Amino acid sequence: MEFAMQQIDNTLEVRMIGRFTFSENQKFKTILQHALASKPSVVVFDLSKVDFIDSAGLGMLLLAKDEMDSVNASILLRGAEGQVKKMLNVSCFEVLFGMA
Amino acid sequence: MTANLATIELPDTPEGGQHPHLKAAVDAALLVVLKTLPMASDLVEKNACDLSGKFKSLAEGAQSQSEVVQQVIDLANNLSYEGQKISLFEFSQILERALNDAVSKILYVSKMAISMVYSLDEAINSLGEIETFTTRIQTINKQTNLLAMNAKIEAARAGEAGHGFAVVANEVRQVSKEVNALSAEMRSGIERVTQSVRKGYTTLQEVATTDMSENINAKEKLDKLMDALLTQNASFRNILQGSADASRELSQTISGMTMVMQFQDRNSQLIQNSVNAIREVEKQIQLLERTDIKEEAALDIVKNMTSVFTLSELKSQFLEALPASMRISIHGTDTIPGAASTDEEIELF
């Protein structure tokens, strides 16, 4: 997976590309540390270029939610398609996260 | 009957009064009519009641058929589970909740595993720091060793006086060796812990990564099941509506028919009134031959006959059939209360 981060005002946008699995945990930690340091009020994960996500990837998003909740920031998920969309659907993520 | 009587040539009356044969024949004919009319009325009434009863049971049949349709649909839509009735829709919701619960547990475990990975990262960082401490210990140890060597050389130079110093220098070298061995053990200990932690990563990867394709399949099937149940519910509703409509139409038709059957009430009233009129005529027949009846008494007799017609419809017909002059003397006016008959019909139903 590759990722790019861009902060505009209070919104941190994280665009992710490729597969989002357990192997990405170190990259995701970098994102998480950046998000905690830059203190945005909203973090948007753009998943439109993610073609596969597994339970570990979903677990990382849940962990990010816990971390962001603890600093009163919210997470929006955007642009999920195909397998990723199905995984978010079966996990009822639309209840836990905002959908942009 | 009157026409027939008129054409028959009668013998002369013996004493200028009624002819006894004629009187007997008229009485006999009236008797037959008086017996027949109520029979006809009874016949109509009996059959009308019979038909009404059949129509009623037809209506009840249609009603209970509609209830049976309702029961069948109710049964088709519900499951009996541990003495409780649950609808298929509720059942699929229970399944969906169970699936959601299972998925959220999988994801909770994944989240915790990732969280554990991040904690182990911290542990490995700390181990790395400890490893640099052992390197520093070894550096210090080398210096200590060097100092001990120098001390030993200086002790040898000092001769006999330095002998004790040489012993201390040897002890210091011995301690330095032990510290060196300890430091090496620490390094290998740290190495072993690091290895274990790295193994832990592999385990955590397995814990965090669950194949969820079956969950996705189950979810998709459940969604389709829900849609199918909603469609089925809608078509059941249509069937029930159709059945209810049909039964309502049927019972409306049947109550219309029952209304029509009430003609027999009217019929028996008409017959009863006719019978009463004939009885009155029978009574008055003997007065026809008498010539000594005064005008007033005659009018009273006609008034009595008028009052026999309790149905206003028949009374109107009677009054209409009278000559106009008589009508005014009896009724007080020339107008005939024709509208009253309509009121009576309304009262009947």
Interface residues (C-beta under 8 A of the other chain):
Chain A: T21 F22 N25 Q26 F28 K29 D54 S55 A56 L58 G59 M60 L62 L63 D66 K86 M87 N89 V90 S91 C92
Chain B: L99 N100 V103 S104 I106 L107 Y108 V109 S110 K111 M112 A113 I114 S115 V117 Y118 D121 Q205 A208 T209 T210 D211 M212 N215 I216 K219 E220
